[in-house]
Amino acid sequence: IEVTEAKGGGYDVLVEFNIDDVMIPSFFKIKAESDMANLYKAVYTSGYDVKDVTVTAYFPVGYREKEGMTEPIPVLTTSLDAKAAAGVDWSLSPYDLETIVLPKIWKVEFKRKGFE
């Protein structure tokens, strides 16, 4: 987690995390988006003046292709600014936030080819 002062006041937040706790490939995207939704909720309901948040999910994609683990690589990066976050009803169920609300408003900055 990296927190920096935002231009004009407040804070920008960068979060990176691993999704290597899911071993079923069809769940990688679901797990990444679920964790991202939880992170956005935690940051934007923290009471701090947060301006922009960027979250990157990493996965050691080559773990089955090679013997042993490989270095984690980014598979999905999204961002959400304070203006968009202000319109979110954070009291909605985790399911609604993870699958309906946030994926429609966060900006996908990067998606690894084949990460569906």
PyMOL commands that set and color helices and strands:
alter all, ss='L'
color gray80, all
select helices_A, chain A and resi 25-44+61-63+82-86+94-105
alter helices_A, ss='H'
color red, helices_A
select strands_A, chain A and resi 2-5+11-18+50-59+73-81+107-111
alter strands_A, ss='S'
color yellow, strands_A
deselect
rebuild
show_as cartoon
